[in-house]
Amino acid sequence: MNVNHWIRQFHRWVSVIFTVTVIANFVTMAFGQPPAYVVYSPLLPLFLLLFSGLYMFVLPYMGKKRAARRAAA
């Protein structure tokens, strides 16, 4: 399996986890002050989404750079 495919799958599943943690955060806020672990639980998936999203954002630019080097050589 390709690394890019694996990172895209990882990004999709982490986005689902992030969405669930945000929903859980709002649900617990409806019942009063939520515990700290619920409030901060979306942060880990958010940072993982940041890194995988930045990687996928840079991929097309790296492909153009490689193609330009091959054409010049």
C-alpha positions as CSV (number, residue, x, y, z in Angstrom):
1,M,0.0,0.0,0.0
2,N,1.3,3.5,-0.9
3,V,2.4,5.8,1.9
4,N,0.2,8.6,0.5
5,H,-2.8,6.4,0.6
6,W,-2.1,5.4,4.2
7,I,-1.7,9.0,5.3
8,R,-5.0,9.9,3.6
9,Q,-6.8,7.0,5.4
10,F,-5.2,8.1,8.7
11,H,-6.3,11.7,8.1
12,R,-9.9,10.5,7.4
13,W,-10.1,8.4,10.5
14,V,-8.5,11.0,12.8
15,S,-11.0,13.5,11.5
16,V,-13.9,11.2,12.6
17,I,-12.3,10.8,16.0
18,F,-11.8,14.6,16.2
19,T,-15.5,15.2,15.4
20,V,-16.6,12.7,18.0
21,T,-14.5,14.3,20.7
22,V,-15.9,17.8,19.8
23,I,-19.4,16.5,20.0
24,A,-18.7,14.8,23.3
25,N,-17.3,18.1,24.6
26,F,-20.5,20.0,23.7
27,V,-22.7,17.3,25.2
28,T,-20.8,17.3,28.5
29,M,-21.0,21.1,28.6
30,A,-24.8,20.9,28.4
31,F,-24.7,19.1,31.8
32,G,-22.4,21.5,33.6
33,Q,-18.7,22.0,33.9
34,P,-17.0,19.2,32.0
35,P,-13.9,17.4,33.3
36,A,-10.5,18.6,32.0
37,Y,-9.8,15.4,30.1
38,V,-13.0,16.0,28.0
39,V,-12.2,19.6,27.3
40,Y,-8.7,18.8,26.1
41,S,-9.4,15.6,24.4
42,P,-9.9,17.2,20.9
43,L,-6.3,18.6,21.0
44,L,-4.4,15.4,20.2
45,P,-6.5,14.5,17.1
46,L,-6.3,18.2,16.1
47,F,-2.5,18.2,16.1
48,L,-2.5,14.9,14.2
49,L,-4.8,16.4,11.6
50,L,-2.5,19.5,11.4
51,F,0.5,17.4,10.5
52,S,-1.2,15.0,8.1
53,G,-3.0,17.9,6.5
54,L,0.1,19.9,6.0
55,Y,1.8,16.9,4.5
56,M,-1.0,16.4,2.0
57,F,-1.0,20.1,1.2
58,V,2.7,20.1,0.3
59,L,2.5,16.9,-1.9
60,P,1.3,18.6,-5.1
61,Y,4.1,21.2,-4.9
62,M,6.7,18.6,-4.4
63,G,5.4,16.7,-7.4
64,K,5.7,19.9,-9.6
65,K,9.3,20.4,-8.3
66,R,10.3,16.9,-9.2
67,A,8.7,17.1,-12.6
68,A,10.5,20.4,-13.3
69,R,13.8,18.8,-12.4
70,R,13.2,15.8,-14.6
71,A,12.2,18.0,-17.5
72,A,15.4,20.2,-17.1
73,A,17.7,17.2,-17.0
